[in-house]
Amino acid sequence: FKEINNIHNFKFILVYSFCGAFVFGLLLICTCSYIRRIPKLKQMFLSEKKGIFGVLYKASVIGTKLHIPVSLTCIFMSIYILVLS
């Protein structure tokens, strides 16, 4: 995996690596499923089912219907990033 070290020696995972894209997808799914629970935000962001808002809608459906596998994957990825990488 490609990593960048900044001045303070923190490691950042790049988005275009597989691990970074996977983390980005998980965060998108978790955020959209959280937005789905708030009525005003659901009206604003998740009412369209086409285009970019359609992607957000589909991510919220995935996060809502598959909440157990998504949460287990989030736990696994956090352990992987903190301990193994």
N, C-alpha and C positions, 0 to 999 in steps of 0.2 A: 504494500500500500504506500502511496505517496503521502508524505507528511511535510508540513511546513513548520519550522521553528521560528518564533518571533523573538523579539528582544528579551522578553521575560521568560523564555524557555518553555512556553506552553506549546502543546502539540495540537494542531488543527488538522482535521481530516478533510481532504479536498472533496468537493461535491462531485467531480467527474470521476472519482474512483468508485468502484462497486460498493464499498462500505459506506462512503459518503452519500451515494445516491439512495442506498437502502435506508439509512438513517433519515434522510430528507423525506422519503416516502412514508416512513413510520410517523414522523412528526406531522406531516400533512394529514394523514388519516386520523391521528389522535386529535389534532386541532379542529378538523372539520366535524368529527363526531361530538366534540365538546360544544362547538357552535350550534349544532343541531338541537341541543338541549335548551338553548336560550331562545325564546319565541321571537323577539325582535330581530336578533341576528339571523335566525333561520329565515325570516321573511326577506331580509336584505340580501343575503348571500346564497341561499340554497333554494330559491324559488325557481330559478331557471334550470332546465335539464339539458341545455345545449351550450356549446362553447366552453370557455374557461370556467364559468360557474357550474356547468354540467360536470366538469371534472371534480370540482369541490363537492357537488352533490353526491357523486358516485363514491368519493372517498368517505363521505359521512355515512353512507349506507354500508360500506365495507366495515367501518369502525363500529357501527351500531350492531350489525348482525353477527360479526365475527369478533366480538369484544374479548373473548377469552384467548384465542390464538394471537390476536394483536397485542394484548397485554403481556402474554408470555414472551412474544418476540421482542417487545420493548425491554423486558427484564434481561433477556439473553443478550441483546445488543449493548445494554448499559454495562453488563459484566464484561463483555468482550472488549469494549472500548476502554473501560477503566483498568482492567487487569491484564488482558492479553496483548493489547497494542501499545 
